[in-house]
Amino acid sequence: AMTVVEQITQLRSLLEQYNYQYYVLDAPTVPDAEYDRVFHAVKELEDRQPELRRSDSPTQRVGAAPLDGFEQVRHEVRMLSLDNAFNEQDFDSFDTRLKKLLGRDDDIEYACEPKLDGVAVSLLYRNGVLERGATRGDGQVGENITSNVRTIPSIPLKLIGSGYPDVLEVRGEIYMPRSGFEAFNDKARELYEKEFVNPRNAAAGSLRQLDPTVTAKRPLQMCCYSVGLVEGGDLPARHSEILAQLNQWGLRINVDSAVVSGAKACMNYYSRLGERRDQLPMDIDGIVFKVNSIADQQRLGFVSRAPRWAIAHKFPAQEELTT
Ligand SMILES: Cc1ccc(Cn2cc(C(N)=O)ccc2=O)c(C)c1
């Protein structure tokens, strides 16, 4: 028969698989009641034998005591801000300039993804375990919001699979899906409590909570879009492949990400996403285009703080929803 430790370890990895399928792949394979049964079985074992409890157990997402304040965190790799391209002409000149800088005249391969309207976050995984979460701040120094990011189900407390670097810093956007935002505001209105003006403010306000049990009640999601510090391991040679690899290690990526070649295909991607914008589950404020080849990104380097190899193309601002 299995020892209690073997039993609880097996049940925990089952919960991690269920969470991955449900929150990261949006593809649950078991009914909620089955998840609930296994979750309470682990909780029961940990309550009966507290020495079995581990900080990276799926039952340990909601932290203990509220904080008095947020500590500061220095980003070893600066978190970027992107130059905005406001129209096709800008994108064409962006593409033409890159081709010149790269000394080539064939189409550049771009990784395209929606620019989610949320809060940028840095997640540091050491030996696959989530060590700290931090806001972007000014790009160099942010705030330590680890206890709050731990409550977000699509953020894994532990990476899955194998082959990840010893140190892997993932960057992503924490956002509130529109459906969660509407439901939250309906409830707030009912209780005569403060409503949020838009999902971005709702996500930012939820991450600023000193008490993680409040954050835990907010319907937040995270989508990763790049990596920062990487030590003791290698990543694929293209941005799109890095995202696919992050997804296999348990992190959520945006289902609308795509790879296209040349400026024309980029503008086509921009128009198609623009048409679907109101049907997307979250607010987006544009499209981010990145040179897909990491070697080319490094060749193009950085001019001041915005990278030469990426640009955000924003949509016209949406008229503010009148609440
Ligand atoms: C009672 C209960 C348990 C779980 C959930 C949601 N859910 C489902 C799964 C699942 N199906 O793989 C995994 C994690 C999870 O959080 C709800 C809504 C209600």
The ligand as an SDF file (V2000), in Angstrom:
LIG
                    3D

 19 20  0  0  0  0  0  0  0  0999 V2000
  -16.8850   22.8590   -6.4770 C   0  0  0  0  0  0  0  0  0  0  0  0
  -15.9900   23.4090   -7.5490 C   0  0  0  0  0  0  0  0  0  0  0  0
  -14.7170   22.8970   -7.7480 C   0  0  0  0  0  0  0  0  0  0  0  0
  -13.8970   23.3930   -8.7550 C   0  0  0  0  0  0  0  0  0  0  0  0
  -14.3480   24.4330   -9.5710 C   0  0  0  0  0  0  0  0  0  0  0  0
  -13.4930   25.0090  -10.6640 C   0  0  0  0  0  0  0  0  0  0  0  0
  -12.3770   24.1140  -10.9860 N   0  0  0  0  0  0  0  0  0  0  0  0
  -12.5990   23.0650  -11.8160 C   0  0  0  0  0  0  0  0  0  0  0  0
  -11.5580   22.2530  -12.1990 C   0  0  0  0  0  0  0  0  0  0  0  0
  -11.8110   21.0700  -13.1130 C   0  0  0  0  0  0  0  0  0  0  0  0
  -13.0750   20.8110  -13.4060 N   0  0  0  0  0  0  0  0  0  0  0  0
  -10.8560   20.4540  -13.5790 O   0  0  0  0  0  0  0  0  0  0  0  0
  -10.2390   22.5210  -11.7750 C   0  0  0  0  0  0  0  0  0  0  0  0
  -10.0270   23.5860  -10.9110 C   0  0  0  0  0  0  0  0  0  0  0  0
  -11.1250   24.3980  -10.4910 C   0  0  0  0  0  0  0  0  0  0  0  0
  -10.9780   25.3540   -9.7160 O   0  0  0  0  0  0  0  0  0  0  0  0
  -15.6390   24.9680   -9.3690 C   0  0  0  0  0  0  0  0  0  0  0  0
  -16.1300   26.0950  -10.2520 C   0  0  0  0  0  0  0  0  0  0  0  0
  -16.4530   24.4680   -8.3630 C   0  0  0  0  0  0  0  0  0  0  0  0
  1  2  1  0
  2  3  1  0
  2 19  2  0
  3  4  2  0
  4  5  1  0
  5  6  1  0
  5 17  2  0
  6  7  1  0
  7  8  1  0
  7 15  1  0
  8  9  2  0
  9 10  1  0
  9 13  1  0
 10 11  1  0
 10 12  2  0
 13 14  2  0
 14 15  1  0
 15 16  2  0
 17 18  1  0
 17 19  1  0
M  END
$$$$
